[in-house]
Amino acid sequence: MLCTKNQTYEIKEAEISNSWLLVPNLKLNEATYTQETTDRIIERKDIRKIFSSYYEVKEIKPNLTNLSTLLTPSSFNGLEYESIIDQGTLYTWERLQNELQASDYELKQALEDFLIANIDGYLRLVSLDVEGRSVNLMLDYFVEQSWELDEVDKENTYECLKELIYEPVFNVIFKKYTGPSTKTKTDGSSLYKYDEGKCCAMIAKFLLAASPVTEYKEFMEIWKNGSPEKMQPKEEYLCGLALVIYNTSKMQKEVVSCPETDLPNNIHDRLNELFKIKAKWTPEEITPYIMRFTRGTMNANALLTKYARCSTKNGIKYYSSKHGK
């Protein structure tokens, strides 16, 4: 592997059909030209090495699937648990750079995806319980203030919750669940907007943990009641978390928990598992479950073309097992 500041490359040895000879101080072209053919001189040159292969460099997307594995032992579960954290499991940025083959830019992007806070110079994975509890507190405060979705005051929110949410954790969670708003405070400083999809997905995640299989209408009603009044849960927010499947034995539509993080980290095993759960998938349904395997030109569509079988029914594209019936 070769890592620059922005890209990651895979280096492979490849064979060539004609051998290359390494000859130091070899004279070529004009250096060997003489007017008189009788002046030709034969010189001995030693071949230092014969090459029958070369190195091929190809840009790829780094494999960062084990990032959470490295950081999970030192997950932040709350200040009350900090005394029992094994110091040997803590990772600084430099240590992570040395153990993961990825460019600085790509590694930083992955850290954002995994919700990681910098606490006392160490990169700490924020546990799901802390994340869920913090988001719940933030949304409760949002409801109490009767703000619009795009009128969220970060400083005000933290000031009220600073005794309950550790500041480095609050900052990364707030960054994940909000975006910039077009509105500002009276003093001209920025306001923020809650990301409805991410907030609703977090609420759904806890509902699914409590009840992995729920009748569709019942789930949607509980989900709506558990979300802030100004947020509208939508089926599309369940992508990567759960599947909506018709249960033929019960003659009803159900929401079935299927978190992407629980599936195998091998593309073959993952697809086999997915096609056991459901025989046919639309591109929109299956894409969230295979995005981590995309690299360079190998996007989701290319992966499905390579590892699955495509069919069309009533104008809708479906993917199924390549070796299935």
Salt bridges, closest charged atoms under 4 A:
GLU10 OE1 - LYS12 NZ 3.79
GLU43 OE2 - LYS27 NZ 3.09
GLU43 OE1 - LYS45 NZ 3.73
ASP46 OD1 - ARG44 NE 3.31
GLU82 OE2 - ARG124 NH2 2.84
GLU99 OE2 - ARG95 NE 3.25
GLU112 OE2 - LYS175 NZ 3.80
GLU131 OE2 - LYS176 NZ 2.92
GLU148 OE2 - LYS230 NZ 3.28
ASP150 OD1 - LYS183 NZ 3.32
GLU151 OE2 - LYS183 NZ 3.01
ASP153 OD1 - LYS185 NZ 3.47
GLU155 OE1 - LYS185 NZ 3.18
GLU159 OE2 - LYS162 NZ 2.84
GLU254 OE2 - LYS250 NZ 3.87
GLU260 OE2 - ARG270 NH1 2.71
GLU260 OE2 - ARG292 NE 2.71
GLU285 OE2 - LYS278 NZ 2.79
